[in-house]
Amino acid sequence: MIDKLSREINENCIDQAIQTIEEIGEKKVNEAVPYLIEQLELTENALIKNSIALALADIGKTEALEPIVKQLKNQKQKVTEEHY
C-alpha cells in the first residue's frame, strides 16, 4: 500500500493518493506511519497534507503527534503572513 501511495504522489495523482491515504488511516496501517510523516513534511499539497494528518490521527501512533502539530503551526503562520 505504501508503494502504491508513493507512485500516486510521485505521479501527481492527487485524488487516488488521497483515497489511498484514507484507506491507510481506516485500516490503521502502522507500517505506513514513517512514510506518512515524511510526506507530511515534504509535500506542498494542502489536500494531501490534511489527508495525511487525518490518517495519522486515525492510526493513533504517538510519534505522529509532533509532526502534525508542527504542520498546523506552519499552516497557521502561512495564513497569518498572507493576511499582512
Secondary structure by P-SEA (a helix, b strand, c coil): caaaaaaaaaacaaaaaaaaaaaaaaaccccaaaaaaaaaaccccaaaaaaaaaaaaaaccccaaaaaaaaaaaaaaaaaaaac
